[in-house]
Amino acid sequence: MKSWAVYIIVALVVVGVLYALSGKKFPQIPLDAAHQGLTAATVTDTNAACMGCHGPGKPNALKPNHPPKFSCFKCHKPKKRLA
């Protein structure tokens, strides 16, 4: 019985460590005037809305190694307002 408990604890620790290491942190959408009201719910074509400033040749263009740009809100979330 004791060996099963140790096995279960070790398995839970391994799963926990793998879960913690797998998480990616993506930059949040800032709460500035340029991004005011910009959410996945309010913008019908998020890619076009974002690429207006972050597209190729723009001042805030995405880096060349940025993954495919299908839906910005899939990875990037707006920052939370402090109450």
MDAnalysis code that builds the backbone (N, CA, C; Angstrom):
import MDAnalysis as mda
import numpy as np

u = mda.Universe.empty(249, n_residues=83, atom_resindex=np.repeat(np.arange(83), 3), trajectory=True)
u.add_TopologyAttr("name", ["N", "CA", "C"] * 83)
u.add_TopologyAttr("resid", np.arange(1, 84))
u.add_TopologyAttr("resname", ["MET", "LYS", "SER", "TRP", "ALA", "VAL", "TYR", "ILE", "ILE", "VAL", "ALA", "LEU", "VAL", "VAL", "VAL", "GLY", "VAL", "LEU", "TYR", "ALA", "LEU", "SER", "GLY", "LYS", "LYS", "PHE", "PRO", "GLN", "ILE", "PRO", "LEU", "ASP", "ALA", "ALA", "HIS", "GLN", "GLY", "LEU", "THR", "ALA", "ALA", "THR", "VAL", "THR", "ASP", "THR", "ASN", "ALA", "ALA", "CYS", "MET", "GLY", "CYS", "HIS", "GLY", "PRO", "GLY", "LYS", "PRO", "ASN", "ALA", "LEU", "LYS", "PRO", "ASN", "HIS", "PRO", "PRO", "LYS", "PHE", "SER", "CYS", "PHE", "LYS", "CYS", "HIS", "LYS", "PRO", "LYS", "LYS", "ARG", "LEU", "ALA"])
u.atoms.positions = np.array([
    [0.821, -1.196, 0.000],
    [0.000, 0.000, 0.000],
    [0.863, 1.257, 0.000],
    [1.949, 1.243, 0.753],
    [2.818, 2.412, 0.842],
    [3.495, 2.699, -0.502],
    [3.861, 1.653, -1.247],
    [4.526, 1.853, -2.534],
    [3.572, 2.497, -3.545],
    [2.261, 2.180, -3.480],
    [1.287, 2.804, -4.361],
    [1.155, 4.299, -4.075],
    [1.190, 4.645, -2.814],
    [1.081, 6.058, -2.435],
    [2.281, 6.842, -2.960],
    [3.465, 6.265, -2.832],
    [4.676, 6.925, -3.341],
    [4.590, 7.056, -4.858],
    [4.153, 6.006, -5.535],
    [4.014, 6.031, -6.990],
    [3.045, 7.130, -7.426],
    [1.913, 7.229, -6.764],
    [0.918, 8.250, -7.121],
    [1.457, 9.648, -6.874],
    [2.153, 9.853, -5.777],
    [2.731, 11.175, -5.476],
    [3.772, 11.552, -6.519],
    [4.650, 10.615, -6.864],
    [5.685, 10.889, -7.866],
    [5.028, 11.195, -9.215],
    [4.005, 10.430, -9.594],
    [3.316, 10.673, -10.862],
    [2.672, 12.059, -10.882],
    [2.057, 12.464, -9.795],
    [1.432, 13.792, -9.722],
    [2.471, 14.907, -9.802],
    [3.614, 14.708, -9.169],
    [4.685, 15.710, -9.226],
    [5.214, 15.829, -10.652],
    [5.422, 14.707, -11.327],
    [5.921, 14.730, -12.709],
    [4.917, 15.442, -13.616],
    [3.644, 15.120, -13.495],
    [2.623, 15.777, -14.311],
    [2.579, 17.269, -14.001],
    [2.676, 17.646, -12.745],
    [2.676, 19.056, -12.367],
    [3.855, 19.820, -12.941],
    [5.032, 19.220, -12.892],
    [6.233, 19.867, -13.440],
    [6.106, 20.020, -14.950],
    [5.650, 18.985, -15.639],
    [5.472, 19.079, -17.085],
    [4.443, 20.136, -17.454],
    [3.373, 20.232, -16.701],
    [2.351, 21.245, -16.953],
    [2.927, 22.651, -16.766],
    [3.696, 22.837, -15.697],
    [4.284, 24.153, -15.421],
    [5.283, 24.561, -16.503],
    [6.018, 23.614, -17.021],
    [7.018, 23.919, -18.045],
    [6.409, 24.138, -19.418],
    [5.216, 23.632, -19.657],
    [4.619, 23.713, -20.982],
    [3.935, 25.048, -21.255],
    [3.618, 25.819, -20.234],
    [2.882, 27.066, -20.423],
    [3.715, 28.137, -21.098],
    [3.122, 28.792, -22.086],
    [3.774, 29.902, -22.764],
    [3.119, 31.195, -22.311],
    [3.907, 32.209, -22.133],
    [3.403, 33.521, -21.750],
    [3.434, 34.419, -22.991],
    [2.285, 34.952, -23.339],
    [2.192, 35.836, -24.491],
    [1.992, 37.261, -24.009],
    [2.548, 38.248, -24.718],
    [2.334, 39.639, -24.315],
    [0.849, 39.975, -24.319],
    [0.446, 40.773, -23.344],
    [-0.941, 41.200, -23.262],
    [-1.156, 42.447, -24.104],
    [-2.395, 42.649, -24.521],
    [-2.743, 43.850, -25.278],
    [-2.815, 45.008, -24.291],
    [-2.064, 46.082, -24.542],
    [-2.033, 47.188, -23.576],
    [-3.360, 47.939, -23.506],
    [-3.541, 48.649, -22.406],
    [-4.748, 49.464, -22.196],
    [-4.462, 50.920, -22.559],
    [-4.025, 51.155, -23.776],
    [-3.734, 52.520, -24.199],
    [-4.792, 52.984, -25.202],
    [-4.665, 54.213, -25.661],
    [-5.661, 54.793, -26.564],
    [-5.751, 54.033, -27.883],
    [-4.642, 53.537, -28.394],
    [-4.639, 52.825, -29.677],
    [-5.404, 51.508, -29.607],
    [-5.466, 50.906, -28.443],
    [-6.130, 49.616, -28.286],
    [-7.462, 49.733, -27.541],
    [-7.959, 50.946, -27.383],
    [-9.202, 51.191, -26.649],
    [-10.367, 50.445, -27.302],
    [-11.061, 49.625, -26.545],
    [-12.230, 48.911, -27.043],
    [-11.923, 47.773, -27.988],
    [-10.665, 47.410, -28.128],
    [-10.271, 46.351, -29.052],
    [-10.303, 45.012, -28.332],
    [-11.357, 44.241, -28.565],
    [-11.479, 42.905, -27.997],
    [-11.993, 41.971, -29.079],
    [-11.852, 40.685, -28.856],
    [-12.319, 39.709, -29.831],
    [-13.818, 39.845, -30.050],
    [-14.557, 40.264, -29.035],
    [-16.009, 40.391, -29.154],
    [-16.419, 41.629, -29.947],
    [-15.610, 42.684, -29.921],
    [-16.005, 43.933, -30.578],
    [-15.445, 44.074, -31.979],
    [-14.449, 43.290, -32.332],
    [-13.826, 43.403, -33.654],
    [-14.182, 42.159, -34.459],
    [-14.787, 42.360, -35.617],
    [-15.201, 41.205, -36.419],
    [-14.011, 40.558, -37.121],
    [-13.088, 41.336, -37.611],
    [-11.896, 40.790, -38.268],
    [-10.673, 41.243, -37.486],
    [-10.313, 40.466, -36.475],
    [-9.222, 40.862, -35.583],
    [-7.903, 40.964, -36.316],
    [-7.698, 40.120, -37.311],
    [-6.435, 40.153, -38.038],
    [-6.262, 41.496, -38.741],
    [-7.303, 41.972, -39.416],
    [-7.216, 43.249, -40.130],
    [-7.067, 44.411, -39.153],
    [-7.774, 44.356, -38.031],
    [-7.687, 45.432, -37.047],
    [-6.272, 45.549, -36.493],
    [-5.648, 44.442, -36.225],
    [-4.296, 44.458, -35.653],
    [-3.241, 44.781, -36.710],
    [-3.421, 44.251, -37.911],
    [-2.418, 44.447, -38.958],
    [-2.375, 45.888, -39.456],
    [-3.386, 46.699, -39.112],
    [-3.350, 48.110, -39.474],
    [-2.141, 48.806, -38.871],
    [-1.702, 48.378, -37.697],
    [-0.527, 48.959, -37.035],
    [0.650, 47.975, -36.948],
    [0.340, 46.680, -36.951],
    [1.386, 45.684, -36.727],
    [1.732, 44.892, -37.984],
    [1.248, 45.330, -39.129],
    [1.524, 44.633, -40.386],
    [2.906, 44.969, -40.930],
    [3.308, 44.305, -42.003],
    [4.620, 44.561, -42.613],
    [4.773, 46.017, -43.042],
    [5.904, 46.588, -42.737],
    [6.202, 47.961, -43.112],
    [5.607, 49.009, -42.192],
    [4.863, 48.610, -41.190],
    [4.265, 49.549, -40.233],
    [5.260, 49.825, -39.107],
    [5.083, 50.939, -38.369],
    [6.016, 51.281, -37.294],
    [6.107, 50.208, -36.195],
    [5.001, 49.537, -35.912],
    [4.991, 48.501, -34.876],
    [4.836, 47.113, -35.496],
    [5.560, 46.877, -36.582],
    [5.441, 45.614, -37.313],
    [5.864, 44.430, -36.444],
    [5.209, 43.296, -36.704],
    [5.568, 42.068, -35.996],
    [6.956, 41.603, -36.438],
    [7.626, 40.913, -35.553],
    [8.946, 40.378, -35.879],
    [8.800, 39.270, -36.915],
    [9.824, 39.055, -37.736],
    [9.729, 38.017, -38.770],
    [9.499, 36.608, -38.208],
    [9.921, 36.362, -36.970],
    [9.764, 35.022, -36.403],
    [8.420, 34.842, -35.683],
    [7.512, 35.822, -35.791],
    [6.190, 35.710, -35.171],
    [5.424, 34.587, -35.859],
    [4.722, 33.751, -35.093],
    [3.960, 32.657, -35.714],
    [2.872, 33.180, -36.644],
    [2.227, 32.302, -37.406],
    [1.171, 32.754, -38.333],
    [0.137, 33.635, -37.634],
    [-0.336, 34.625, -38.352],
    [-1.208, 35.652, -37.773],
    [-2.665, 35.406, -38.141],
    [-3.257, 34.302, -37.703],
    [-4.634, 33.987, -38.058],
    [-5.629, 34.677, -37.142],
    [-5.364, 34.704, -35.859],
    [-6.270, 35.328, -34.904],
    [-5.454, 35.825, -33.719],
    [-5.283, 37.114, -33.630],
    [-4.437, 37.698, -32.581],
    [-4.951, 37.363, -31.184],
    [-6.284, 37.334, -31.021],
    [-6.860, 37.118, -29.700],
    [-6.797, 35.666, -29.251],
    [-6.319, 34.798, -30.109],
    [-6.143, 33.404, -29.703],
    [-5.018, 33.310, -28.671],
    [-3.984, 34.113, -28.810],
    [-2.845, 34.097, -27.889],
    [-2.792, 35.336, -26.993],
    [-3.132, 36.496, -27.537],
    [-2.998, 37.759, -26.812],
    [-4.335, 38.173, -26.204],
    [-4.304, 38.447, -24.913],
    [-5.508, 38.873, -24.180],
    [-5.303, 40.301, -23.695],
    [-6.389, 41.085, -23.585],
    [-6.267, 42.444, -23.047],
    [-5.841, 42.407, -21.575],
    [-5.065, 43.397, -21.181],
    [-4.694, 43.513, -19.768],
    [-5.935, 43.784, -18.949],
    [-5.909, 43.342, -17.712],
    [-7.034, 43.587, -16.800],
    [-6.906, 44.964, -16.197],
    [-8.020, 45.657, -16.113],
    [-8.032, 46.967, -15.454],
    [-8.014, 46.760, -13.943],
    [-7.266, 47.578, -13.274],
    [-7.251, 47.520, -11.809],
    [-8.481, 48.245, -11.279],
    [-9.112, 47.650, -10.320],
    [-10.343, 48.238, -9.750],
    [-10.040, 49.417, -8.860],
])
